[in-house]
Amino acid sequence: MSRRRLRGMTLIELLISLAIIGIMTGIAFPVFSVYQKKSAVDSDMRNFISLFNYARALQNNPDNFSRTTDPNQVYKYQIKIINDSSGRRAELYSVADASTIIDKVDFSENIMVNYQNNTTDNGSGLTLTFTGLPPSEVLNCSTICDQKIEIGLSTAGRSPIIKKALILNTNNTLHQLLSINLE
């Protein structure tokens, strides 16, 4: 009976295995990093759209959600997109009580907010004000906006990840109702 000698890995085999693991990690890490950034942008945009739809629900169902008794201010809600030293966020307010935040979305740390022709918000912010009830519901904003309001979220870097939402404002001549769509 011959005995086979048990042997372990040689140093060369170990080094080759480590090199293969290193190469696979070097390829996977940038792909995972891009995936994380894309996921953050997608999540922030979904949260913003949910806030937008919540504001419309408050606007469109006044009997259930009214927070004021002033007939001039009732059923008017605002979304303020804020870009300052305390962070980037979108906050929902009642026009009647601008000191109380009804709901808010905090954007991820490295997300930039853009709107109207990809102009980066430099801290001045954007305010969207809902007025009227369907089918004549209208969205006004603090900058120049007409029938289309484009809001984008993007990452910084050489190859930014961009997600845009296009808000189509009510147009009575075309019978177009207020809506928000992802681009």
SULKA-V901588 format. One record per pair of residues at least 12 apart in sequence whose C-alpha atoms are under 7 Angstrom apart, sorted by the first residue. I is the first residue (numbers start at 1). J is the second residue. If there is no record, write none. Layout:
BEGIN
I_J + I_J
END
This chain:
BEGIN
38_161 + 40_108 + 41_153 + 41_154 + 41_163 + 42_163 + 44_107 + 44_108 + 45_153 + 47_105 + 48_105 + 55_77 + 59_75 + 59_76 + 59_77 + 59_133 + 60_133 + 60_134 + 62_75 + 68_96 + 73_95 + 73_96 + 76_94 + 76_95 + 76_130 + 76_131 + 77_93 + 77_94 + 77_95 + 77_129 + 77_130 + 78_92 + 78_93 + 78_94 + 78_95 + 78_127 + 78_128 + 78_129 + 78_130 + 79_91 + 79_92 + 79_93 + 79_127 + 79_128 + 79_129 + 80_92 + 80_126 + 80_127 + 80_128 + 81_125 + 81_126 + 81_127 + 82_123 + 82_125 + 82_126 + 83_121 + 83_122 + 83_123 + 83_125 + 84_123 + 88_106 + 88_107 + 89_105 + 89_106 + 89_107 + 90_104 + 90_105 + 90_106 + 91_103 + 91_104 + 91_105 + 92_104 + 110_155 + 111_153 + 111_154 + 111_155 + 112_153 + 112_154 + 112_155 + 113_152 + 113_153 + 113_154 + 114_151 + 114_152 + 114_153 + 115_150 + 115_151 + 115_152 + 116_149 + 116_150 + 116_151 + 126_141 + 126_142 + 126_143 + 127_141 + 127_142 + 128_140 + 128_141 + 128_142 + 129_141 + 135_177 + 136_170 + 137_170 + 137_178 + 138_169 + 138_170 + 138_178 + 139_169 + 147_168 + 147_169 + 148_166 + 148_167 + 148_168 + 148_169 + 149_166 + 149_167 + 149_168 + 150_164 + 150_165 + 150_166 + 150_167 + 151_164 + 151_165 + 151_166 + 152_164 + 152_165 + 164_182 + 164_183 + 165_180 + 165_181 + 165_182 + 165_183 + 166_180 + 166_181 + 166_182 + 166_183 + 167_179 + 167_180 + 167_181 + 168_180
END
